[in-house]
Amino acid sequence: MNPPYSSKYNPIGHRFFPHISPLCQELICESFHTVKDLMATVTTRTGLKFLTTILYKTYQTDRNVAVDFKLNLKIVFDEFLPQWNYIPKPELQVI
């Protein structure tokens, strides 16, 4: 079973949400900054701390990728945590 509000495909969320969920009980979140500050106070028993940031960028919605984009996409996996960290690198096409 997944923790609330986490994706079953995101293992980092599975490690983060059990620590943040008890802090959010009976809390009225009035702003993003309240949530950010709350998340920044979380630590695990082993001393792991969480870095929080708010992205203010507006992202365009309803964008579609070209059909061949995914076919030419190379995924470079991280050496230290390959199952969690990766970089998609599309091959640049010269016109």
C-alpha positions in Angstrom: 0.0 0.0 0.0 1.3 3.5 -0.9 1.4 6.4 1.5 -1.2 9.0 0.8 -0.5 11.4 -2.1 2.5 9.4 -3.3 3.0 7.7 -6.6 3.5 3.9 -6.6 6.3 4.5 -9.2 8.2 7.1 -7.0 10.3 5.3 -4.4 11.6 8.6 -3.0 8.1 9.6 -2.1 7.7 6.3 -0.2 10.6 7.3 2.0 9.5 10.9 2.4 5.8 10.8 3.1 5.9 8.6 6.2 8.0 11.3 7.9 6.0 14.3 6.8 2.5 12.8 7.3 2.5 12.9 11.1 3.5 16.6 11.0 0.6 17.5 8.7 -2.2 16.0 10.9 -4.6 18.6 12.2 -2.7 21.3 10.4 -4.4 24.0 8.3 -2.1 24.8 5.4 -2.6 28.5 4.7 0.1 28.9 2.1 2.8 27.1 0.2 5.4 28.6 2.4 3.8 27.0 5.5 4.1 23.6 3.8 7.6 24.3 2.6 8.7 25.4 6.1 7.1 22.3 7.7 8.8 20.0 5.2 12.2 21.6 5.8 11.9 20.6 9.5 11.6 16.9 8.8 14.5 14.6 9.6 14.7 10.8 9.8 16.2 8.7 12.7 19.4 8.5 10.7 19.7 12.2 10.3 18.5 12.6 6.7 17.1 16.1 6.1 14.9 17.1 3.3 15.6 20.1 0.9 12.5 22.0 -0.1 12.0 24.6 -2.8 9.0 26.3 -4.4 9.1 26.6 -8.1 7.3 29.7 -9.3 7.7 29.0 -13.0 4.5 28.7 -15.0 4.5 25.6 -17.2 2.7 25.3 -20.5 0.0 22.7 -20.5 -1.3 20.4 -23.3 2.0 20.1 -25.1 2.6 17.0 -27.2 6.0 15.5 -28.2 6.9 14.5 -31.7 6.3 10.8 -32.4 10.0 10.1 -33.1 11.1 12.1 -30.0 10.7 9.1 -27.6 12.3 6.7 -30.1 15.5 8.9 -30.1 15.6 9.5 -26.4 18.7 8.2 -24.6 18.4 7.7 -20.8 21.6 8.1 -18.8 21.3 6.5 -15.4 23.1 7.8 -12.3 26.1 5.7 -11.1 25.3 6.1 -7.4 21.5 5.6 -7.5 20.6 4.4 -11.0 17.1 3.2 -10.0 16.1 6.7 -8.8 18.2 9.3 -10.7 18.5 9.5 -14.5 18.8 12.2 -17.2 16.9 11.9 -20.4 19.0 13.1 -23.3 17.3 13.5 -26.7 19.5 13.2 -29.7 19.8 16.6 -31.4 18.8 16.5 -35.0 20.7 18.9 -37.3 18.4 20.7 -39.8 
